Each structure stands twice: as structure tokens, then as C-alpha cells.
Amino acid sequence: MNPFQQYGVTQGERLLRKLGHQGKFIFRMEDAHALTRELGIKNLRVLLSQLVRGGWLQHLSRGLYAFGAVTPASPQIPSFAIATARVKPSAISHWSALHFHGFTEQIPRTVTAFTPRRVITPSMRRTTDHGTDNPHYWEIAGVCYEYIFVTRAAFFGIEEIWMSEFFKVPITDPERTLLEGFISPRYFGGLGEILSILESHLGTVNVDKLINYALHYQKAAVIKRLGWALESAGVSENKLVPLLKFPLTGYRILDPVRPLSGRHNKRWMIDENLSPGVLIEALTNTNSRGGKAE
């Protein structure tokens, strides 16, 4: 069926051309509505629905659309741009950010973004299990998108990156991306992957920024894990003083994914259920996420 059957090809093409000239390859209903009088469109919803059925548009969420793959002169729309447009505010994070920054060669199957908004997926409505062991995704055009909740206070360390001449995307910077590994190791299959990355890329990471981010996050377990890891990687003690001085009552577990070891490090108040420099066993337990790339 011709997607412009009711209105004629010219009208639909003119709408998309106008939006494209404005750089709105991802747009909201209001953006299109602002052009209806100029273009003589009487029933915008019907036209947009026909454009979606014809593959000229993708329907991302209520009132949000992106140009489709068959739309003439449309640039390729990065999945990162779709992810962060679909939920605002949000930023590409976790495995997707690790891969983007070159910290891992593992190509994520899923585009991950964190957000201070509570995102409810269709699968969540069908079950009471919202736990992280059973992730819930949005799927758009064969790509899975996972939104991970963080508090407003934890929504920091984000930079804007141009993915192309048309799309600028918020992504956690390298240090904030690494810090997330110490905040929520379970999303990475355990702390082993992050320790390995830190050891391999210590020379390119801004250690002072990473430490400041941890102190800003204000969670003792995260601060002590990071301090232990940086010391194990050979960072000088004078840089670690603020982490050492952070008050803590009681021991914290180094890797929450692994069982307690009973080996207590009094200096960092950490249960050392991973040994410094011994990462082989941890890496074999790391969650492998091979598949589709951004």
C-alpha cells in the first residue's frame, strides 16, 4: 500500500523534507504539527500512521518518531541517538559506554542507558519480577534497549558526543563509566571485568577525576572498592588519602556477585573475595555479551 495514498506522495514527502531540513530526523508529534498548516495537512495522525506502515517512519514511543530506513535522503540514525531520544533525560552507559570508549572489545547485544526516570517496558507489565537478573528491554527495529535506573544524584559524569553531523548523544565519560562498574558490578557479571579494564587502561584514565566522582557519589562501599582497586593497580598512596579517610563502620564486600571469603583487609575495610592481581578466575565468570553493535 502506498503510504501516501490518502494524501498523495507530495504531501508526505514535503513533511519529511521539511523535518529533515530542520535536522529533526527524530521528532515529536508537536514538531510535525507545527508544519500542518503550511503543508495543508488535515489529519496528521493518519498520515504519520501511514508513513509508519510504509516504512518511511519508525514509531519509537507515544508521540515520538524517527525517519525509517527507506526514507529518501535520510541519514543512518545511530541506535544511541534513538535510545537517548526515547527516554529523557538519559545517557548511554554501562556496557555500551565501555565499548564506545574502547575499554572492551565485547560488542554488546543491547544498547544500555541509565536514567533517573522509572522506565516501564511492556514485559514489566506482564510480570511482577522487575529484578536485574531478568532484564526488561524495549525492542525497536530489531535492536534491544535497556534503561537502568539511577538516582538524580547519581546522574552525572556525562559528555555530549557527536555521532555524526546530525546526532549529538549524551554518554557517560570514561571515568563515570568505570565508576559504574564499582557501583553495580552485577551489571558487568562481577568486578573482575572492571578490574581488568582499570589495570589495562590506567595510563589513559584520569585517576583524579575517577576519585572525585567516587567521593561525589558518597557511598562507602563504592569508595572503598575503588581505593582497593587503585592501590592494587599501583596508584600512589598520596592520591588515595581521601578514599582511605572516608568514614566507614563495618566491612564491605569487594565483589557482591561472589561469595564472602572471610579475608578481611582492615586498611580498606573490605572483604577480599578477589585477590589483588589475580583476575583469571573472575574473568571466566564475567558475563559475556556478544552480538549486535552500536
C-alpha positions as CSV (number, residue, x, y, z in Angstrom):
1,M,0.0,0.0,0.0
2,N,1.3,3.4,-0.9
3,P,1.9,5.2,2.5
4,F,0.7,8.5,0.9
5,Q,-2.4,7.0,-0.8
6,Q,-4.8,9.3,1.1
7,Y,-2.8,12.5,0.8
8,G,-0.7,12.0,-2.2
9,V,3.1,11.4,-2.4
10,T,3.9,15.1,-2.5
11,Q,2.4,15.9,0.9
12,G,4.2,13.2,2.8
13,E,7.5,13.9,1.1
14,R,7.2,17.6,1.8
15,L,6.6,16.9,5.5
16,L,9.6,14.6,5.8
17,R,11.7,17.1,3.7
18,K,10.7,20.0,6.0
19,L,11.6,18.0,9.1
20,G,14.9,16.8,7.6
21,H,15.9,20.4,6.7
22,Q,15.3,21.3,10.4
23,G,17.6,18.4,11.4
24,K,14.6,16.6,13.0
25,F,15.3,13.1,11.9
26,I,14.0,12.1,15.3
27,F,10.9,14.2,16.1
28,R,7.9,14.6,18.3
29,M,4.3,14.9,17.2
30,E,4.5,18.7,18.1
31,D,7.3,19.2,15.6
32,A,5.2,17.8,12.8
33,H,2.1,19.5,14.0
34,A,3.8,22.9,13.7
35,L,4.0,22.2,9.9
36,T,0.5,21.1,9.3
37,R,-1.0,24.5,8.4
38,E,1.9,25.3,6.0
39,L,1.6,21.9,4.2
40,G,-2.2,21.7,4.3
41,I,-2.3,18.5,6.4
42,K,-5.7,17.9,7.8
43,N,-5.2,14.6,9.7
44,L,-1.7,14.4,10.9
45,R,-2.2,11.2,12.9
46,V,-3.5,9.3,9.9
47,L,-0.6,10.5,7.8
48,L,2.0,9.5,10.4
49,S,0.4,6.1,10.8
50,Q,0.5,5.5,7.1
51,L,4.2,6.6,7.0
52,V,5.0,4.1,9.7
53,R,3.2,1.3,7.9
54,G,5.1,2.1,4.7
55,G,8.5,2.0,6.5
56,W,9.1,5.8,6.0
57,L,9.0,6.3,9.7
58,Q,9.7,4.3,12.9
59,H,7.3,4.8,15.9
60,L,9.6,4.9,18.9
61,S,7.1,5.7,21.7
62,R,4.0,7.7,22.2
63,G,4.3,10.9,20.0
64,L,8.0,10.1,19.1
65,Y,9.1,9.1,15.6
66,A,12.3,8.6,13.7
67,F,12.9,8.5,9.9
68,G,12.8,5.0,8.5
69,A,15.5,3.2,6.5
70,V,13.5,3.6,3.3
71,T,13.1,7.4,3.7
72,P,14.9,9.2,0.8
73,A,17.9,11.2,1.8
74,S,17.6,10.2,5.5
75,P,20.9,9.7,7.3
76,Q,21.5,6.5,9.2
77,I,20.2,7.1,12.7
78,P,22.5,5.7,15.4
79,S,20.9,3.4,17.9
80,F,22.5,5.6,20.7
81,A,20.5,8.6,19.4
82,I,17.3,6.6,19.4
83,A,18.0,5.3,23.0
84,T,18.6,8.8,24.4
85,A,15.7,10.4,22.5
86,R,13.3,7.8,23.6
87,V,13.9,8.4,27.3
88,K,14.9,11.9,28.5
89,P,17.0,12.5,30.5
90,S,19.2,9.5,29.8
91,A,22.8,8.8,28.8
92,I,24.5,5.8,27.1
93,S,26.2,3.9,29.9
94,H,27.4,0.5,31.2
95,W,28.4,-2.0,28.5
96,S,27.6,0.3,25.6
97,A,29.7,3.1,27.1
98,L,32.5,0.6,27.9
99,H,32.6,-0.4,24.2
100,F,32.3,3.1,22.9
101,H,35.3,4.3,25.0
102,G,37.4,1.3,23.8
103,F,37.5,-0.3,27.2
104,T,36.3,-3.7,25.9
105,E,36.2,-5.5,22.6
106,Q,33.0,-7.3,23.6
107,I,30.2,-6.0,21.4
108,P,27.0,-5.5,23.4
109,R,23.9,-7.2,22.1
110,T,21.8,-4.5,23.9
111,V,22.1,-0.7,23.9
112,T,22.3,0.3,27.6
113,A,21.5,3.8,29.0
114,F,20.9,5.0,32.5
115,T,18.3,7.4,33.5
116,P,16.7,8.9,36.7
117,R,13.3,8.1,35.2
118,R,11.4,4.9,36.0
119,V,11.0,3.2,32.7
120,I,8.2,0.6,32.4
121,T,8.6,-1.8,29.5
122,P,5.7,-4.0,28.1
123,S,7.3,-7.1,29.7
124,M,7.3,-5.4,33.1
125,R,3.5,-5.0,32.8
126,R,3.2,-8.8,32.3
127,T,5.3,-9.8,35.4
128,T,6.0,-8.7,38.9
129,D,9.7,-9.6,38.6
130,H,11.5,-6.3,37.9
131,G,14.9,-7.5,39.2
132,T,18.2,-7.1,37.4
133,D,18.6,-10.9,37.0
134,N,15.8,-10.8,34.4
135,P,16.4,-7.6,32.4
136,H,13.5,-5.9,30.6
137,Y,14.1,-4.3,27.2
138,W,12.4,-2.2,24.6
139,E,12.9,-3.6,21.1
140,I,12.8,-1.2,18.1
141,A,13.7,-2.4,14.5
142,G,15.5,-5.5,15.9
143,V,17.6,-3.6,18.4
144,C,17.1,-4.1,22.2
145,Y,17.3,-1.1,24.5
146,E,17.8,-1.4,28.3
147,Y,17.2,1.5,30.6
148,I,18.9,1.3,34.0
149,F,17.6,3.4,36.8
150,V,19.9,5.7,38.8
151,T,19.1,8.4,41.3
152,R,19.1,12.1,40.3
153,A,22.2,12.5,42.4
154,A,24.0,9.7,40.5
155,F,23.1,11.2,37.1
156,F,26.4,12.9,36.5
157,G,29.7,12.5,34.6
158,I,28.0,12.8,31.2
159,E,29.5,14.3,28.0
160,E,27.8,15.1,24.7
161,I,29.4,13.3,21.7
162,W,28.7,13.9,18.0
163,M,27.9,10.5,16.5
164,S,27.6,12.2,13.0
165,E,26.9,15.6,11.7
166,F,23.3,15.3,12.7
167,F,23.3,13.5,16.0
168,K,24.8,14.5,19.3
169,V,24.4,12.0,22.1
170,P,24.9,12.0,25.9
171,I,27.3,9.3,27.0
172,T,28.9,8.7,30.4
173,D,32.6,9.8,30.2
174,P,35.3,7.2,30.7
175,E,35.7,7.8,34.4
176,R,32.0,7.8,35.1
177,T,31.7,4.6,33.0
178,L,34.3,2.9,35.1
179,L,32.8,4.1,38.3
180,E,29.6,2.4,37.4
181,G,31.4,-0.9,37.5
182,F,32.3,-0.3,41.2
183,I,28.7,0.9,41.9
184,S,26.9,-2.0,40.3
185,P,29.3,-4.9,39.5
186,R,26.3,-7.2,38.9
187,Y,25.6,-5.5,35.5
188,F,29.1,-6.5,34.4
189,G,29.0,-10.1,35.6
190,G,31.1,-9.1,38.6
191,L,34.0,-6.8,39.4
192,G,36.6,-8.9,37.5
193,E,35.9,-7.2,34.2
194,I,36.2,-3.7,35.6
195,L,39.4,-4.5,37.5
196,S,40.9,-5.9,34.3
197,I,39.9,-2.7,32.4
198,L,41.3,-0.5,35.1
199,E,44.6,-2.3,35.1
200,S,44.9,-2.2,31.3
201,H,43.8,1.4,30.8
202,L,45.2,3.1,34.0
203,G,47.6,5.2,31.9
204,T,44.7,6.8,29.9
205,V,42.2,7.2,32.8
206,N,42.1,10.5,34.7
207,V,42.6,9.0,38.2
208,D,41.9,12.2,40.0
209,K,38.6,12.6,38.2
210,L,37.7,9.0,39.0
211,I,38.4,9.5,42.7
212,N,36.4,12.8,42.8
213,Y,33.5,11.0,41.1
214,A,33.6,8.3,43.8
215,L,33.7,10.9,46.6
216,H,30.8,12.8,44.9
217,Y,28.8,9.5,44.8
218,Q,29.1,9.3,48.6
219,K,28.7,5.6,49.1
220,A,31.3,4.0,51.4
221,A,31.3,0.6,49.6
222,V,32.0,2.2,46.2
223,I,34.7,4.4,47.6
224,K,36.5,1.5,49.4
225,R,36.2,-0.8,46.4
226,L,37.8,1.8,44.2
227,G,40.5,2.6,46.7
228,W,41.4,-1.1,47.0
229,A,41.5,-1.5,43.2
230,L,43.6,1.7,42.6
231,E,46.1,0.7,45.2
232,S,46.3,-2.8,43.7
233,A,46.9,-1.3,40.3
234,G,49.8,0.7,41.7
235,V,48.3,4.2,42.2
236,S,50.4,6.3,44.6
237,E,49.2,6.4,48.2
238,N,49.0,10.2,48.3
239,K,46.2,10.2,45.7
240,L,44.3,7.6,47.8
241,V,44.3,9.5,51.0
242,P,40.7,11.0,50.5
243,L,39.4,7.4,49.9
244,L,41.2,6.0,52.9
245,K,39.9,8.7,55.2
246,F,36.2,8.3,54.1
247,P,34.4,7.1,57.2
248,L,33.1,3.5,57.3
249,T,31.7,1.3,60.0
250,G,31.9,-2.4,59.3
251,Y,33.4,-4.3,56.4
252,R,32.0,-4.2,52.8
253,I,32.3,-6.9,50.2
254,L,34.6,-6.3,47.3
255,D,32.6,-8.1,44.6
256,P,28.9,-8.5,45.5
257,V,28.5,-11.2,42.8
258,R,30.9,-13.6,44.5
259,P,30.6,-15.2,48.0
260,L,32.3,-13.9,51.1
261,S,35.8,-15.1,51.6
262,G,36.4,-14.1,55.2
263,R,39.7,-12.4,54.2
264,H,39.4,-9.0,55.8
265,N,41.5,-6.1,54.6
266,K,41.5,-3.8,57.6
267,R,43.1,-0.9,55.7
268,W,40.2,-0.7,53.2
269,M,37.6,-2.4,55.4
270,I,36.9,-4.8,52.5
271,D,36.2,-8.5,52.4
272,E,38.7,-9.5,49.8
273,N,36.7,-12.1,47.8
274,L,39.0,-11.3,44.9
275,S,42.8,-11.3,45.3
276,P,44.9,-8.3,44.1
277,G,46.3,-9.0,40.6
278,V,44.6,-12.4,40.3
279,L,41.8,-11.9,37.8
280,I,41.7,-15.1,35.7
281,E,39.0,-16.8,37.8
282,A,37.0,-13.6,37.9
283,L,37.2,-13.1,34.2
284,T,36.0,-16.6,33.5
285,N,32.8,-15.7,35.4
286,T,32.4,-12.4,33.6
287,N,29.1,-12.1,31.7
288,S,29.9,-12.3,28.0
289,R,27.7,-10.1,25.9
290,G,28.5,-10.8,22.2
291,G,26.2,-9.7,19.4
292,K,24.9,-6.7,17.7
293,A,27.0,-3.5,17.8
294,E,26.0,0.2,18.0
